[in-house]
Amino acid sequence: MKETTIFQMRSTYRDDFRIKAFSFGEGEPSIAIVGPMRGDEIHQQYVCAQIVSELKRLEDDDELVKGKSILVIPSCNPFSFNVKRRFWAMDNTDINRMFPGYDKGETTQRIAAAVFDTIKNYKYGIQLASFYVPGDFVPHIRMLKTGYEAVNEARLFGLPFITIHKPLPFDTALLNYNWQIWNCKAFSLYSGHTDRINRQTAQQSVDAVMRFLHKTSIIKRVPSYSSGYESILLEEETMQSIKAEHAGLLQQLKVAGDVVQKDETIARIINPYNGDVISEVKTPTKGVIFFCTNSSVVLQNAILYKIAL
């Protein structure tokens, strides 16, 4: 394992800002794995650390395929992580909305430029990402529909779901979008949680990455990992969203991954003053809970669940 600094910036009051990268093996740039870009992506940070640990063990055991190189960037935003801010701490901008970056622009543009210049020529790319709405997911692979999405390769992760999303105009500044435009087969891995560590879904995500590396002939074998799932391909637009009819305290009865039936009660909204049930949240159809909010206080019309049909 080799450690390098791909971006560094002087700081007046703190230690210098640095983005570090770890490389494994030598040869053609085979796969780049990018960790969290947001300061609340604690679960993603944990997953990425476990990937680095596993790759180091595999390299020590001579389990990397010769002529292939792997690059891991464990964190693109350690400043915000340290001060517990989701976005860039100084101006609240999102690094993942700044790609491909601009090396003479604002700070987050310069960070994006340095990261993208380092990873843009790899054959495969994996980003450990989080959703813009706080909540929990079934672990899955997400891709933007650019015409370059690699659905067959996405199945190699062996996760329960693969989702495809038609990009909106502001999505063109995402890492996943720009990776694909630069002819990289790019995948966003949503590992289930964001601001708290869940060891079960973290291990599921690490296993998925190792399966992918093995099936693309980057590592030799993965004896300790299961074969995974036959992934179900979903268009995100086909999912059924369930919104809160009233504001209040949310009492959840079902969580991500649960199978539900039509008209089943999956949550209740409670009056915070007297404890009355204001609303029972019911499913409009049968399916699997793909996403659920992790907030105990909800506003009217907030998304509570997404159901995969």
SEVOTI-646350 format. One record per residue (C-alpha): x, y, z; residue in one letter; residue number from 0. Coordinates in steps of 0.001 Angstrom, whole numbers, plus 500000, padded with zeros to 6 digits. Layout:
<atoms>
@X:X, Y:Y, Z:Z, res:A, n:NUM
...
</atoms>
This chain:
<atoms>
@X:500000, Y:500000, Z:500000, res:M, n:0
@X:501289, Y:503415, Z:499025, res:K, n:1
@X:499973, Y:506630, Z:500571, res:E, n:2
@X:499985, Y:509934, Z:498677, res:T, n:3
@X:498487, Y:513401, Z:499139, res:T, n:4
@X:496510, Y:514440, Z:496066, res:I, n:5
@X:495419, Y:517868, Z:497361, res:F, n:6
@X:496687, Y:520163, Z:500115, res:Q, n:7
@X:495594, Y:523610, Z:501273, res:M, n:8
@X:497041, Y:525840, Z:503970, res:R, n:9
@X:494863, Y:526644, Z:506965, res:S, n:10
@X:495314, Y:529612, Z:509290, res:T, n:11
@X:493811, Y:528147, Z:512460, res:Y, n:12
@X:493894, Y:524379, Z:511947, res:R, n:13
@X:496182, Y:521769, Z:510488, res:D, n:14
@X:496483, Y:521907, Z:506698, res:D, n:15
@X:493619, Y:520433, Z:504684, res:F, n:16
@X:494786, Y:517269, Z:502935, res:R, n:17
@X:493127, Y:514670, Z:500762, res:I, n:18
@X:494995, Y:511389, Z:500942, res:K, n:19
@X:494854, Y:508425, Z:498589, res:A, n:20
@X:495967, Y:504816, Z:499010, res:F, n:21
@X:497109, Y:502777, Z:496012, res:S, n:22
@X:497349, Y:498998, Z:495767, res:F, n:23
@X:499074, Y:496967, Z:493095, res:G, n:24
@X:500753, Y:498269, Z:489954, res:E, n:25
@X:499766, Y:498497, Z:486320, res:G, n:26
@X:496763, Y:499797, Z:484387, res:E, n:27
@X:494419, Y:502094, Z:486354, res:P, n:28
@X:491692, Y:499520, Z:486985, res:S, n:29
@X:489392, Y:500904, Z:489673, res:I, n:30
@X:489110, Y:504010, Z:491831, res:A, n:31
@X:487027, Y:504009, Z:495018, res:I, n:32
@X:485989, Y:507399, Z:496418, res:V, n:33
@X:484824, Y:507779, Z:500003, res:G, n:34
@X:482633, Y:510460, Z:501574, res:P, n:35
@X:482434, Y:514020, Z:500284, res:M, n:36
@X:480091, Y:515178, Z:503032, res:R, n:37
@X:480820, Y:515629, Z:506693, res:G, n:38
@X:477901, Y:513540, Z:507969, res:D, n:39
@X:478715, Y:510446, Z:505908, res:E, n:40
@X:480035, Y:508525, Z:508908, res:I, n:41
@X:478806, Y:505150, Z:507680, res:H, n:42
@X:480478, Y:505712, Z:504303, res:Q, n:43
@X:483724, Y:506622, Z:506082, res:Q, n:44
@X:483563, Y:503393, Z:508057, res:Y, n:45
@X:482856, Y:501301, Z:504953, res:V, n:46
@X:485750, Y:502899, Z:503073, res:C, n:47
@X:488115, Y:502261, Z:505983, res:A, n:48
@X:487104, Y:498595, Z:505984, res:Q, n:49
@X:487753, Y:498411, Z:502218, res:I, n:50
@X:491266, Y:499845, Z:502721, res:V, n:51
@X:491920, Y:497334, Z:505497, res:S, n:52
@X:490733, Y:494422, Z:503359, res:E, n:53
@X:492765, Y:495503, Z:500320, res:L, n:54
@X:495871, Y:495838, Z:502460, res:K, n:55
@X:495374, Y:492271, Z:503709, res:R, n:56
@X:494801, Y:490973, Z:500172, res:L, n:57
@X:497930, Y:492739, Z:498910, res:E, n:58
@X:500002, Y:491286, Z:501755, res:D, n:59
@X:498662, Y:487820, Z:500845, res:D, n:60
@X:499514, Y:488325, Z:497131, res:D, n:61
@X:495831, Y:488166, Z:496155, res:E, n:62
@X:495914, Y:491134, Z:493749, res:L, n:63
@X:496030, Y:490354, Z:490029, res:V, n:64
@X:499307, Y:491437, Z:488443, res:K, n:65
@X:499189, Y:494464, Z:486155, res:G, n:66
@X:496104, Y:496000, Z:487855, res:K, n:67
@X:496081, Y:499011, Z:490172, res:S, n:68
@X:493478, Y:500101, Z:492725, res:I, n:69
@X:493143, Y:503604, Z:494159, res:L, n:70
@X:491128, Y:504478, Z:497264, res:V, n:71
@X:490407, Y:508042, Z:498442, res:I, n:72
@X:488998, Y:507520, Z:501961, res:P, n:73
@X:487652, Y:511071, Z:502416, res:S, n:74
@X:487304, Y:514180, Z:500262, res:C, n:75
@X:486067, Y:516452, Z:503057, res:N, n:76
@X:487793, Y:515812, Z:506404, res:P, n:77
@X:487243, Y:519439, Z:507527, res:F, n:78
@X:483462, Y:519125, Z:507514, res:S, n:79
@X:483713, Y:515674, Z:509080, res:F, n:80
@X:485719, Y:517132, Z:511968, res:N, n:81
@X:483188, Y:519904, Z:512685, res:V, n:82
@X:480098, Y:517739, Z:511983, res:K, n:83
@X:478831, Y:519774, Z:509040, res:R, n:84
@X:477310, Y:518020, Z:506020, res:R, n:85
@X:478660, Y:520444, Z:503415, res:F, n:86
@X:481843, Y:522502, Z:503117, res:W, n:87
@X:482105, Y:524222, Z:506483, res:A, n:88
@X:483023, Y:527689, Z:505194, res:M, n:89
@X:480287, Y:528356, Z:502612, res:D, n:90
@X:477952, Y:525327, Z:502813, res:N, n:91
@X:478642, Y:524208, Z:499230, res:T, n:92
@X:478508, Y:520558, Z:498193, res:D, n:93
@X:481705, Y:519085, Z:496722, res:I, n:94
@X:479643, Y:516448, Z:494912, res:N, n:95
@X:477924, Y:519217, Z:492926, res:R, n:96
@X:481218, Y:520670, Z:491653, res:M, n:97
@X:482527, Y:518121, Z:489139, res:F, n:98
@X:484544, Y:518000, Z:486983, res:P, n:99
@X:485871, Y:520942, Z:489006, res:G, n:100
@X:487920, Y:524021, Z:488222, res:Y, n:101
@X:491454, Y:524333, Z:489573, res:D, n:102
@X:491303, Y:528143, Z:489669, res:K, n:103
@X:487776, Y:528438, Z:491074, res:G, n:104
@X:486223, Y:528394, Z:494544, res:E, n:105
@X:487591, Y:526012, Z:497180, res:T, n:106
@X:485144, Y:523181, Z:496556, res:T, n:107
@X:485685, Y:523507, Z:492795, res:Q, n:108
@X:489434, Y:523143, Z:493349, res:R, n:109
@X:488917, Y:520092, Z:495554, res:I, n:110
@X:486674, Y:518502, Z:492918, res:A, n:111
@X:489224, Y:519278, Z:490197, res:A, n:112
@X:492065, Y:517646, Z:492146, res:A, n:113
@X:489982, Y:514544, Z:492900, res:V, n:114
@X:488674, Y:514197, Z:489351, res:F, n:115
@X:492095, Y:514707, Z:487762, res:D, n:116
@X:493373, Y:511831, Z:489911, res:T, n:117
@X:490576, Y:509347, Z:489147, res:I, n:118
@X:489184, Y:510206, Z:485702, res:K, n:119
@X:491272, Y:507679, Z:483734, res:N, n:120
@X:490321, Y:504565, Z:485704, res:Y, n:121
@X:488267, Y:501866, Z:483979, res:K, n:122
@X:485845, Y:501461, Z:486899, res:Y, n:123
@X:484766, Y:503905, Z:489576, res:G, n:124
@X:482859, Y:503386, Z:492829, res:I, n:125
@X:481579, Y:506269, Z:494932, res:Q, n:126
@X:480328, Y:505661, Z:498483, res:L, n:127
@X:477402, Y:508070, Z:498403, res:A, n:128
@X:474455, Y:509244, Z:500494, res:S, n:129
@X:470979, Y:510452, Z:499546, res:F, n:130
@X:469873, Y:514080, Z:499819, res:Y, n:131
@X:466983, Y:513056, Z:502115, res:V, n:132
@X:468132, Y:511707, Z:505519, res:P, n:133
@X:467118, Y:508102, Z:505949, res:G, n:134
@X:467945, Y:504418, Z:505561, res:D, n:135
@X:468071, Y:502353, Z:502367, res:F, n:136
@X:468289, Y:498804, Z:501237, res:V, n:137
@X:471963, Y:498685, Z:500098, res:P, n:138
@X:472047, Y:499153, Z:496323, res:H, n:139
@X:473922, Y:500433, Z:493301, res:I, n:140
@X:472683, Y:503665, Z:491724, res:R, n:141
@X:473559, Y:504987, Z:488262, res:M, n:142
@X:472543, Y:508015, Z:486257, res:L, n:143
@X:470984, Y:507356, Z:482881, res:K, n:144
@X:473536, Y:508960, Z:480563, res:T, n:145
@X:473641, Y:506361, Z:477805, res:G, n:146
@X:476913, Y:505103, Z:479276, res:Y, n:147
@X:475488, Y:503313, Z:482329, res:E, n:148
@X:476953, Y:499823, Z:482783, res:A, n:149
@X:473994, Y:497749, Z:483981, res:V, n:150
@X:475567, Y:494334, Z:483388, res:N, n:151
@X:478667, Y:495253, Z:485383, res:E, n:152
@X:476465, Y:496672, Z:488173, res:A, n:153
@X:475009, Y:493190, Z:488648, res:R, n:154
@X:478479, Y:491938, Z:489607, res:L, n:155
@X:478171, Y:493626, Z:493025, res:F, n:156
@X:475417, Y:491153, Z:493934, res:G, n:157
@X:473351, Y:493703, Z:495881, res:L, n:158
@X:469543, Y:493384, Z:496072, res:P, n:159
@X:468784, Y:496356, Z:493828, res:F, n:160
@X:470217, Y:498451, Z:491012, res:I, n:161
@X:468488, Y:501775, Z:490412, res:T, n:162
@X:468700, Y:504050, Z:487395, res:I, n:163
@X:467791, Y:507716, Z:487574, res:H, n:164
@X:467235, Y:510129, Z:484703, res:K, n:165
@X:469553, Y:513072, Z:485490, res:P, n:166
@X:468163, Y:516529, Z:486079, res:L, n:167
@X:470192, Y:519557, Z:484893, res:P, n:168
@X:471922, Y:520019, Z:488263, res:F, n:169
@X:472914, Y:516324, Z:488270, res:D, n:170
@X:475428, Y:517025, Z:485499, res:T, n:171
@X:477826, Y:518314, Z:488179, res:A, n:172
@X:477850, Y:515008, Z:490073, res:L, n:173
@X:480895, Y:512745, Z:490157, res:L, n:174
@X:478900, Y:509766, Z:488840, res:N, n:175
@X:477701, Y:511722, Z:485797, res:Y, n:176
@X:481129, Y:513106, Z:484893, res:N, n:177
@X:482856, Y:509778, Z:485429, res:W, n:178
@X:480495, Y:508212, Z:482894, res:Q, n:179
@X:481016, Y:511034, Z:480384, res:I, n:180
@X:484788, Y:510418, Z:480666, res:W, n:181
@X:484203, Y:506763, Z:479685, res:N, n:182
@X:484514, Y:505338, Z:483176, res:C, n:183
@X:482056, Y:502626, Z:484221, res:K, n:184
@X:480845, Y:504414, Z:487344, res:A, n:185
@X:478674, Y:503195, Z:490203, res:F, n:186
@X:477342, Y:504942, Z:493303, res:S, n:187
@X:477126, Y:502494, Z:496200, res:L, n:188
@X:474471, Y:503371, Z:498771, res:Y, n:189
@X:475410, Y:501338, Z:501813, res:S, n:190
@X:472181, Y:501714, Z:503783, res:G, n:191
@X:472891, Y:504467, Z:506315, res:H, n:192
@X:474589, Y:507852, Z:506586, res:T, n:193
@X:475236, Y:509426, Z:509991, res:D, n:194
@X:475568, Y:506254, Z:512057, res:R, n:195
@X:477505, Y:503030, Z:511648, res:I, n:196
@X:475633, Y:499802, Z:511022, res:N, n:197
@X:478042, Y:496872, Z:510965, res:R, n:198
@X:475677, Y:494554, Z:509110, res:Q, n:199
@X:475060, Y:496803, Z:506101, res:T, n:200
@X:478697, Y:497949, Z:506193, res:A, n:201
@X:479900, Y:494366, Z:505824, res:Q, n:202
@X:477333, Y:493794, Z:503077, res:Q, n:203
@X:478806, Y:496763, Z:501203, res:S, n:204
@X:482421, Y:495632, Z:501669, res:V, n:205
@X:481480, Y:492141, Z:500473, res:D, n:206
@X:479805, Y:493654, Z:497394, res:A, n:207
@X:482932, Y:495637, Z:496484, res:V, n:208
@X:485134, Y:492560, Z:496900, res:M, n:209
@X:482777, Y:490485, Z:494742, res:R, n:210
@X:482992, Y:493142, Z:492048, res:F, n:211
@X:486800, Y:493251, Z:492208, res:L, n:212
@X:486963, Y:489471, Z:491924, res:H, n:213
@X:484500, Y:489205, Z:489024, res:K, n:214
@X:486336, Y:491929, Z:487084, res:T, n:215
@X:489671, Y:490084, Z:487575, res:S, n:216
@X:491254, Y:492713, Z:489821, res:I, n:217
@X:491662, Y:490438, Z:492855, res:I, n:218
@X:492244, Y:486677, Z:492676, res:K, n:219
@X:489687, Y:485241, Z:495048, res:R, n:220
@X:487199, Y:486113, Z:497779, res:V, n:221
@X:486822, Y:482915, Z:499797, res:P, n:222
@X:484936, Y:484476, Z:502714, res:S, n:223
@X:482177, Y:486201, Z:500741, res:Y, n:224
@X:478762, Y:484944, Z:499659, res:S, n:225
@X:477627, Y:484921, Z:496041, res:S, n:226
@X:475200, Y:487767, Z:496721, res:G, n:227
@X:471816, Y:488460, Z:495117, res:Y, n:228
@X:470388, Y:488389, Z:491633, res:E, n:229
@X:469991, Y:492153, Z:491459, res:S, n:230
@X:466612, Y:493670, Z:490582, res:I, n:231
@X:466824, Y:496625, Z:488181, res:L, n:232
@X:464558, Y:499553, Z:489091, res:L, n:233
@X:463748, Y:502834, Z:487418, res:E, n:234
@X:463592, Y:505280, Z:490340, res:E, n:235
@X:460557, Y:506970, Z:488798, res:E, n:236
@X:458552, Y:503758, Z:489265, res:T, n:237
@X:458941, Y:503739, Z:493058, res:M, n:238
@X:455923, Y:504733, Z:495124, res:Q, n:239
@X:456623, Y:507596, Z:497553, res:S, n:240
@X:454609, Y:507841, Z:500773, res:I, n:241
@X:454406, Y:511315, Z:502295, res:K, n:242
@X:453272, Y:512544, Z:505692, res:A, n:243
@X:449699, Y:513821, Z:505726, res:E, n:244
@X:450366, Y:515737, Z:508961, res:H, n:245
@X:453319, Y:517055, Z:510945, res:A, n:246
@X:454169, Y:515364, Z:514235, res:G, n:247
@X:456224, Y:512636, Z:515913, res:L, n:248
@X:456817, Y:509564, Z:513752, res:L, n:249
@X:456349, Y:506086, Z:515219, res:Q, n:250
@X:457795, Y:503641, Z:512692, res:Q, n:251
@X:456457, Y:500096, Z:512483, res:L, n:252
@X:458406, Y:499018, Z:509384, res:K, n:253
@X:461964, Y:499750, Z:508214, res:V, n:254
@X:464031, Y:499487, Z:505034, res:A, n:255
@X:464057, Y:495977, Z:503613, res:G, n:256
@X:460688, Y:494924, Z:505045, res:D, n:257
@X:458101, Y:493374, Z:502729, res:V, n:258
@X:454699, Y:495075, Z:503042, res:V, n:259
@X:451183, Y:494415, Z:501814, res:Q, n:260
@X:448647, Y:496838, Z:500356, res:K, n:261
@X:446879, Y:498981, Z:503017, res:D, n:262
@X:449242, Y:497763, Z:505748, res:E, n:263
@X:449930, Y:500256, Z:508542, res:T, n:264
@X:453686, Y:500930, Z:508528, res:I, n:265
@X:453884, Y:504033, Z:510755, res:A, n:266
@X:451850, Y:506401, Z:512886, res:R, n:267
@X:452127, Y:510158, Z:513310, res:I, n:268
@X:451618, Y:511205, Z:516914, res:I, n:269
@X:450457, Y:514548, Z:518296, res:N, n:270
@X:453486, Y:515818, Z:520271, res:P, n:271
@X:451272, Y:517508, Z:522900, res:Y, n:272
@X:448685, Y:514896, Z:523851, res:N, n:273
@X:449868, Y:511616, Z:522292, res:G, n:274
@X:446871, Y:511168, Z:520013, res:D, n:275
@X:447399, Y:509341, Z:516724, res:V, n:276
@X:446948, Y:512063, Z:514093, res:I, n:277
@X:447484, Y:509787, Z:511109, res:S, n:278
@X:448129, Y:506162, Z:510274, res:E, n:279
@X:450571, Y:505731, Z:507411, res:V, n:280
@X:449419, Y:502953, Z:505085, res:K, n:281
@X:450951, Y:501412, Z:501988, res:T, n:282
@X:449187, Y:502081, Z:498685, res:P, n:283
@X:450544, Y:498841, Z:497233, res:T, n:284
@X:452491, Y:495721, Z:498138, res:K, n:285
@X:456251, Y:495717, Z:497724, res:G, n:286
@X:459551, Y:496175, Z:499555, res:V, n:287
@X:460421, Y:499244, Z:501625, res:I, n:288
@X:463367, Y:500607, Z:499684, res:F, n:289
@X:463839, Y:503801, Z:501746, res:F, n:290
@X:462550, Y:505123, Z:505057, res:C, n:291
@X:463235, Y:508384, Z:506833, res:T, n:292
@X:465262, Y:508218, Z:510040, res:N, n:293
@X:463760, Y:511395, Z:511477, res:S, n:294
@X:461456, Y:511100, Z:514481, res:S, n:295
@X:459955, Y:514545, Z:513807, res:V, n:296
@X:458263, Y:514930, Z:510428, res:V, n:297
@X:456697, Y:517819, Z:508551, res:L, n:298
@X:453599, Y:517670, Z:506433, res:Q, n:299
@X:454320, Y:516320, Z:502909, res:N, n:300
@X:457783, Y:515065, Z:503913, res:A, n:301
@X:458803, Y:511779, Z:502255, res:I, n:302
@X:458505, Y:508971, Z:504799, res:L, n:303
@X:458948, Y:505880, Z:502639, res:Y, n:304
@X:459706, Y:504726, Z:499116, res:K, n:305
@X:458252, Y:501403, Z:498055, res:I, n:306
@X:459856, Y:499247, Z:495376, res:A, n:307
@X:457017, Y:497561, Z:493496, res:L, n:308
</atoms>
